[in-house]
Amino acid sequence: MPTMPEGDYAPAPRQGWWSRNWKWALPVGGCLGLMGTCLGVTALALGWGYKSVRDMGAYTEALAVAADDPHVQKALGTPFKPGFPSSTKVNTNNGRSHAELVVPLDGPKADGTLTVVADKQGEDWAFRTLYVQLEDGSRIDLLDDGDTDAPGALPEDAAPGEPGDEPRDLEPEAPAVPLPPREKQPGHESDIEL
């Protein structure tokens, strides 16, 4: 039997990466996987919630009214884009729906916030509150057929170039505050809040 001389030792074969690092790689990989799953589920829930709100009649009808209003077009510029609703509450009880929405609007000239409070009985939404709050504090009431608080708004009977064509000086109103959530009442069939 051949013997090796003293002092000449053959190096031990090097272990693989997993054998050397499994003690920290396994927990870190598990944590990263769990975090990725949580982020994916959250993104999916937010996307579903946004799609639900975007497809809701109160949201689409309110945006259509705002987009067609000449005072909003003049103040924000066209086209303006709706942002992600910052405050949304929808309740359904015995076939009657109630929606409260606050939607940021991003226009080429300025930004604003669309505030909507609407009720649905049957197929049609009836707006109780519908206005655009501008950055300067003025408000364009989309339910009012007469005067608005929009800067530079023309009276309905004034043609361009007539008196009344000049911007009116308005005191800015206090910024819009989202409505506080109502207490959950028994008997609600669904209560979605984003």
N, C-alpha and C positions, 0 to 999 in steps of 0.2 A: 504494500500500500504506500503510495507516494505521500510524503509529508511535505508540508510547506515550511519553509524556514521561518524562524521566529521573526516577527516584525513585518512580514509581508502578508498583509491581510487583504483579501479581495473586498472591494466596497459592496455594501449591501445594495440590492436593486432599489431604485427610487420608487416610492409609492406614487399612485396616480393622484390627480387633483382632488377628486371626490374623497379619497381616503384621508387626505391631509386636511380638508376644509369642511367636512360635512357638519361639524358641530356648530358652525355659525351660518353656513349656507342654507341649511334646512329651515331654521326659524325665520331668517330674513326672506327667503323665497315664499314661505307661508304668509308672512305679513304683507309682502308686496302683492301677492295673489289676492288676499282678502281686501286690501285697499282698492285694487283694480276692480274687483267685483262690486264693492260698495259704490265706487264712482260710476261704474256702468249702470247700475240699478238707479242711482240718483239721476243720471242724464236721461235715462229712459223715462223715468217718472216725470221729470220736468218737460221733456219733449211731448209726452202724452198729455200732460196738463195744459201746455201751451196750445197744442193742436185742438184740444177740447174747447178752450176759450175762443180760439181763433175761428172755429167752426160754429160757435154759438151765435144765434141770431142777433142778440143785443149788441154784441161786439161788432159784427159785420155791418149792421144797420147804422150804428152810431158812427163808425168810421166813414160810411158812405155819406151820411149827412154832413160830417165835418169836411170831407173832401169836396163836396158840392157847394159849400158855403163860400161866397165871394170874400167875406171878411176874413175867414181863416186862410183862404188862398193868398190874400194880400198880406196878411201878417206873417205867415210862415213861409210863403213861397210854394211853388208847385214843382214837382210832386213832393209831398212830405211822406215820411215813412213812419209807421207805428212801431214802437219798441215793445219790449216784453212788459206785459202788464205788471205794475209794481204792487198793486193791491187788487185782489179779486175775491169776491165772495158770491157764491151762487147757492140759493136754497130752493128746494122744490117740496111743496106740501100740498097734497090732494089736488094735483093737476095745476096748481098755481106756482109759478116760478118768480123769484126775486133775484136780481143781479145788481151787484155794485162793482164797478170797474174803475181803475185809474190807469190810463194808458199814456205813456210818454210819446210825444210826436216830435220827430226830427225833420225840420224843413231846411231848405237852402238859405233862407233869410234869418230864421229864428227857430227856437224850440218852444214847445208848449206841452201842456198836459190836458188830456181829454178825460173828463170826469162824467161817469154815466151811472144813473140809478134808474132801473127799469123793472117793470112787472109784466108778466106774461100770463094771460088767462086765455086758454084756448090756443090759437095759432099765432096771434099778433103780440108784439112787444109794445108796451106803452111806456114812453120815457117820462119819468117824473123830474129828473135832473139830467141836463145834457149841456155842458159848456166846455170851452177851451180856455185854460188859464195860461196866459203868456208869461214869458220871463220877466217882463217889466211890471208885472202885477195886474195888468188889465185883464178883463175877462170878456170873452165872446159867448153870449148866451145863444145856443143853437135852437132853443125852443121858442125864443121871443121873435115874433114876426116884425116887430117894430124896431125901436132903437137898440143898439148894442153898445157895449162899453169898449168896442175896438177903437184904438187910436186911428183917426182919419176916416172913420166910417161916414158914409154919405147918408143924409136923410133919403128916404125912398123916393120922394117927389123932386129931389134936386138932380138936375142934369149936370154933367161935368162942365166946369167953367162958371157955374153960378155960385152965389154966396152959399156957404155951407159946404163948399168943396175943400175948405181948409181943415187941417186936422184939429180936432177938439182937444183942449187940455183937460185931462182927466186925472183925478187923484188915484194912484195905484191902490188897489184893494189888497187886503192881507192875502198872503199866499194861501192857496187851497190846501186844506188839511184833509187827508183821507178820512172818510167816515169811520167811527169806531165800530168794531164788530158787535153785532147784537148777540145777546145771550142765546145759546142754542135752546130751541124750544122743543118740547116733546112732540112727536108726531111727524117730524120731518122725514121724508122718504130718503133724501140724500142731502148731504152737506159737503160741498167741495170748496176748499179754501186753498189758494196757492200763495 
